[in-house]
Amino acid sequence: PEAFAVFTSFCASPLGMLMLMGWSFAVCFHMCTGIRHLCFDTGAFFDLSHAYAAGYIAIVSSFILTGMLWFYVFCS
């Protein structure tokens, strides 16, 4: 119980929240690039301009998903 209390107090600190946000961004980015690679497997986005566009879409989508997740965490 004492170790769990230390963990939860660290997660509630500003540094802990920043680390949790970074971890959730990494999970969202991994999911978005996984979907991008799934599209590559179908043969889509193989030319260079579409590949770059898909990469930018994955980055922007990761920020949006992370923002939506943390908005839900803080507002519910």
N, C-alpha and C positions, 0 to 999 in steps of 0.2 A: 504493500500500500504506500509506503514512503517513496519508493522509486517512481510509482505512477503519479504521485502528487508532484514530485519534482518535474517529471516529464510534462504534465499538464500545465504547470505554472510556466515552464519554459515556452511551451507552444502558445501561451497567451501573451507572452512578452512581445515587444515590437520586432526583435530579431527572429523569434520563433515564427511570428506571422509572416515575416518577409521570406523566411525559408520555406514555409508551407505554400506561399504564393508561387515561389520559384519552382517548387516541386510540382504543383498543379499545372503550371505553364509547361513544364517538361512533359507531363503526361498528355496534355492536350496537343502539344506539338508532335509528339510521337504518334498519337492517333491520327492527326491530320496528314502527316507524311506517310503513314501506313496506307491511308486511303489514296493518297497520290500515287504510291507505288502499285497499289491494286489497279488503278487506272492505267499505269504503265504496262502492267501485265496483259491488259486487253489490247494493247497496241495504240492507245490514245496518247496524245501529247508527246510524240516522239521527236518532232522537230524542235529546234532549239528555242524559238520564241515561245512556243506553248509550254515547254518544260520550265522556262524561267517564270512564266505567268503562273503556272501551277505551284511553283515554289513560293512565290509571293502570296498567292492565295492561301497556302498552308500557314504561312507566318501570320498573316492578318487574321485568319480564322482562329488560330491558337490564342491570339490576344483577345479576340472577341469571346471565345468560349471560356477563357480564364476569367475575364471580367464578369461574364454572366454567372459563372460559378460562385465567385466571391460576392457578387451582389446578392445572390440567393442566400449565401451563408450569413451575411451581415444583416439582411433585411427580413429574414424569416424567423 
